[in-house]
Amino acid sequence: MNNKLAIHGGDPVRTRPWPGWPQWDESEQAGLMAVLERGEWGGYDAAVAEFESAFAARHAARFCVTAVNGSTTLETALRALGIGRGDEVIVPPYTFIATAAAVRMVDAIPVFADVDLHSWNLSVPAVEAAISSRTKAVVPVHFGGLPVDFDRLLPLAQRHNLIVIEDAAHAHGSSWRGQPVGALGAVGSFSFQTSKNLTAGEGGALLTNDDDLAERLWSIVNCGRLPSGDGYEHPNLGTNLRLSGWHAAVLSAGLTRLDDQLRRRMSNARRLRNFLAEIDGLTPQRWDPRADAHAHHLFLIRYEAEQFGDLPRRDFIAALRAENIPASPVYPYPLYRQPPLVEPFSRVTPCPNSELLCEQTVSLSQNLLLAEPDEMDDIAGAILKVRENINALR
């Protein structure tokens, strides 16, 4: 076998394409044709109600309210819970900007608390240290699909009278002690953007078990109306964030594959983890056994350059990509360095773990984990090949 690195002109380890994303078949086509033929293409099409019912049932929630995307669902949740000017909301700094931007959009203050170095999720001790008299809520992100430590977070929130808003954008189908995420807190927000494990290109959903909250969420998404109103009464301030029938039809088709895909991702992730356990300097996200279902929207690895001859992470990733392993560094810096989120627009507690993860994280996207089990060996082989050629890279 030619062991010359592909980045230096050798043959790449991986020659086959990875599974594409998004995936679709005749189910999506049939659903879209049904919407087309009904002629009700907007947010009141039957496909929307059908998907909301199925998605709520899959996640053991009583209510589902869909919307145009997962950024607006976070903002809608905050508004419906009465969070606004001067209120503080604890969020992680290692995540997509929407989690904190939604807080600012309702004129509240994002408070950044550090994440756990091994899970990439909010550190519960850091959350506790960040609580003040103005703190109203905490937004844990189930990062990469791994649920936050609910055993510690929910009792902490109860002691301090804090609302838990789950950012489950990565966590379709994930569960904690057998209970699906999304309605373990007061409300959960999901995204259906193109990269997500369940997608219609765009879209979002809110789950809750609270009757009154579900009505407020629905009202905000539906122009301030009430479900029992005549359509021209607007007792609340809202806007039009409704999901279309087209999106709902695509999501319903994708939902039928979610569990099979979830099982495949988890099985392949276990195979990769077993391999990485033998490699010094590459530490995968710690999979808490209480998270009996882990969506693996991202397969996360900490890269310790000192174990790779001080090879910079960017060079490690570039070498893997040349071997046709599409690795990524994810976020270059914490959210509190983004201009709209710097102080005084936020409050920041010390976040050394987030800083380190911005330097060390290497991720693989969820579609790689939909390949056949033996194809995980291509990832392992590429990593070994790079490790064996460290001197050539340096």
SVG drawing of the C-alpha trace seen along z (x, -y; Angstrom):
<svg xmlns="http://www.w3.org/2000/svg" viewBox="-65 -48 75 52">
<polyline fill="none" stroke="black" stroke-width="0.4" points="0.0,0.0 1.2,-3.5 1.6,-5.3 2.4,-8.7 -0.1,-11.3 -2.7,-12.4 -1.9,-16.0 1.6,-15.3 0.5,-13.5 -0.2,-10.0 -3.4,-7.9 -6.2,-8.9 -7.4,-6.3 -11.0,-7.0 -12.1,-6.7 -15.8,-6.2 -18.2,-9.1 -19.8,-9.4 -23.6,-9.1 -25.2,-12.3 -27.3,-14.6 -30.2,-15.4 -31.6,-12.0 -35.0,-11.5 -37.1,-9.1 -40.6,-8.7 -42.1,-9.4 -41.1,-13.1 -42.3,-13.3 -45.7,-11.8 -46.1,-14.2 -45.2,-17.2 -47.7,-16.1 -50.4,-15.8 -49.8,-19.3 -49.8,-20.6 -53.1,-18.9 -54.8,-20.1 -54.0,-23.6 -53.6,-24.7 -49.8,-25.3 -49.4,-27.5 -49.3,-26.9 -52.8,-25.6 -52.3,-22.6 -53.1,-19.2 -49.5,-18.2 -48.5,-20.7 -50.9,-19.2 -49.9,-15.7 -46.3,-16.4 -46.8,-18.3 -48.8,-15.3 -46.2,-12.8 -43.2,-14.8 -44.7,-15.4 -45.6,-11.7 -42.0,-10.7 -40.6,-12.9 -43.3,-12.1 -44.6,-15.6 -48.2,-16.7 -47.8,-19.7 -45.8,-20.7 -45.8,-24.1 -43.8,-24.4 -42.3,-27.5 -40.1,-28.7 -36.7,-27.9 -35.0,-27.0 -33.8,-30.5 -37.3,-31.9 -38.5,-29.1 -35.9,-30.0 -37.0,-33.6 -40.7,-32.6 -40.1,-30.4 -38.5,-33.3 -41.3,-35.7 -44.0,-33.2 -42.3,-32.7 -42.4,-36.5 -38.6,-36.9 -37.6,-40.4 -35.8,-43.6 -33.2,-43.3 -33.8,-39.6 -30.7,-37.3 -30.6,-34.0 -27.7,-31.6 -26.4,-30.2 -23.2,-28.3 -20.6,-30.2 -19.6,-27.2 -22.6,-26.8 -24.2,-28.5 -25.0,-32.2 -28.8,-31.7 -28.9,-30.4 -27.6,-33.7 -28.9,-36.0 -32.5,-34.9 -31.9,-36.2 -30.8,-39.6 -33.7,-39.7 -36.1,-39.8 -34.0,-42.5 -32.7,-40.2 -29.1,-39.6 -27.2,-36.5 -25.0,-35.3 -22.3,-33.0 -21.4,-30.0 -18.7,-27.6 -19.2,-24.2 -17.9,-20.8 -14.6,-19.9 -15.7,-16.3 -19.3,-16.7 -19.3,-20.1 -22.5,-20.8 -23.2,-23.4 -21.3,-22.8 -23.9,-22.6 -21.5,-24.0 -20.7,-26.9 -24.5,-27.5 -24.9,-27.7 -22.0,-30.1 -23.5,-32.4 -27.0,-32.8 -27.9,-36.2 -31.1,-37.9 -31.9,-38.7 -31.6,-35.2 -34.8,-34.0 -33.9,-31.0 -31.1,-28.7 -30.8,-27.4 -28.8,-24.1 -27.7,-23.1 -27.6,-19.3 -24.4,-19.7 -23.7,-17.3 -26.9,-15.4 -25.7,-14.5 -28.3,-15.6 -27.2,-17.9 -26.9,-16.4 -30.6,-16.6 -30.1,-14.9 -28.2,-17.9 -29.6,-20.7 -33.3,-20.3 -33.0,-20.2 -30.7,-23.2 -33.2,-25.1 -36.0,-24.2 -34.1,-25.4 -33.5,-28.8 -36.9,-29.0 -35.3,-29.1 -37.0,-28.1 -35.2,-25.5 -35.5,-26.0 -33.9,-23.1 -32.0,-24.0 -32.4,-20.6 -31.3,-21.7 -28.8,-18.8 -30.8,-16.3 -33.7,-14.8 -34.4,-11.5 -32.0,-11.9 -33.1,-10.7 -32.1,-10.8 -32.9,-7.8 -35.4,-6.7 -37.2,-10.0 -36.8,-11.9 -35.4,-15.4 -37.5,-18.4 -40.1,-18.4 -38.0,-17.6 -37.7,-21.3 -40.5,-23.9 -40.1,-23.9 -37.7,-22.5 -36.6,-24.1 -35.6,-22.0 -34.1,-23.0 -34.8,-21.4 -32.1,-23.4 -30.3,-21.5 -27.5,-19.9 -29.8,-18.7 -30.6,-15.0 -34.2,-15.7 -34.5,-18.4 -36.7,-20.1 -34.0,-22.7 -35.5,-25.1 -38.0,-24.8 -38.2,-24.6 -40.5,-23.2 -41.3,-23.8 -42.3,-21.0 -44.0,-21.4 -46.3,-19.6 -47.9,-22.9 -51.3,-23.7 -51.1,-27.5 -47.6,-27.7 -48.5,-25.8 -51.3,-28.3 -49.0,-31.3 -46.4,-29.7 -49.1,-29.0 -50.4,-32.6 -47.0,-34.2 -46.4,-32.0 -49.9,-32.8 -50.1,-36.6 -51.3,-36.9 -54.4,-34.9 -55.8,-32.2 -56.6,-28.7 -60.3,-29.2 -60.6,-32.6 -62.1,-33.5 -58.9,-34.5 -59.4,-38.3 -59.1,-38.6 -55.5,-39.3 -55.4,-39.4 -51.7,-38.9 -48.7,-40.5 -47.4,-38.0 -46.1,-37.6 -46.4,-35.1 -43.8,-32.3 -45.9,-29.4 -44.2,-26.4 -45.6,-25.7 -47.3,-22.5 -44.3,-21.8 -41.9,-21.7 -44.2,-19.6 -44.6,-17.0 -40.9,-16.6 -40.4,-16.4 -43.1,-13.7 -41.3,-11.6 -38.0,-12.1 -39.4,-11.3 -40.2,-7.8 -36.5,-7.2 -35.3,-8.9 -35.1,-6.0 -33.3,-3.7 -30.8,-6.5 -30.4,-7.1 -29.5,-3.5 -27.0,-3.4 -25.3,-6.6 -25.0,-5.3 -23.6,-2.0 -21.0,-3.6 -20.1,-6.1 -19.4,-3.3 -17.1,-1.7 -15.2,-4.9 -15.0,-5.5 -13.5,-2.0 -10.8,-2.9 -10.0,-6.3 -9.6,-4.8 -6.3,-3.4 -5.0,-6.8 -3.3,-9.2 -4.2,-12.8 -7.7,-12.2 -10.5,-12.1 -14.1,-11.7 -17.0,-13.4 -17.8,-11.4 -21.0,-9.5 -22.9,-9.6 -24.6,-6.2 -27.7,-7.9 -28.1,-9.3 -29.5,-6.1 -30.1,-7.7 -27.5,-10.1 -28.4,-11.7 -24.7,-12.3 -25.5,-15.3 -21.7,-15.8 -19.1,-13.3 -16.8,-15.4 -13.1,-14.8 -10.6,-16.8 -7.3,-17.1 -4.3,-17.5 -1.5,-18.8 1.3,-17.9 0.5,-14.3 0.9,-14.7 4.3,-16.3 2.8,-19.8 1.2,-19.5 -1.3,-22.4 -5.0,-21.4 -5.5,-23.1 -2.7,-20.9 -4.2,-17.7 -7.6,-18.6 -6.2,-19.5 -4.4,-16.1 -7.6,-14.3 -9.6,-16.1 -7.0,-15.2 -7.7,-11.6 -11.4,-12.3 -12.3,-12.5 -14.3,-15.8 -13.3,-16.9 -14.1,-20.4 -13.0,-22.6 -16.5,-23.9 -16.3,-27.2 -13.2,-29.4 -14.0,-31.4 -16.6,-31.6 -19.8,-33.6 -18.9,-36.3 -16.3,-37.5 -19.0,-38.0 -19.7,-41.8 -23.4,-41.7 -22.7,-39.6 -19.7,-41.3 -20.1,-43.1 -22.1,-45.2 -24.6,-43.3 -23.9,-40.2 -22.4,-39.1 -19.5,-36.6 -18.2,-34.3 -14.8,-32.7 -15.0,-30.1 -11.6,-28.4 -13.1,-25.1 -14.9,-26.9 -11.7,-28.6 -9.8,-25.3 -12.5,-23.5 -12.4,-26.3 -8.7,-25.4 -9.0,-21.6 -12.3,-20.5 -12.4,-18.3 -15.8,-17.1 -17.3,-14.8 -20.8,-15.4 -23.7,-13.1 -24.0,-11.8 -20.6,-10.0 -22.2,-7.9 -24.8,-6.7 -22.2,-4.7 -21.7,-1.0 -20.0,0.1 -16.8,1.1 -16.5,-2.3 -15.7,-3.7 -12.4,-1.9 -11.6,-4.5 -11.7,-7.2 -9.5,-5.1 -7.1,-4.4 -6.8,-8.0 -6.1,-9.0 -3.4,-6.3 -1.9,-7.4 -1.6,-11.0 -0.2,-10.0 2.5,-7.9 3.5,-10.8 3.7,-13.5 7.3,-14.3 6.5,-14.8 3.7,-17.2 5.8,-19.2"/>
</svg>
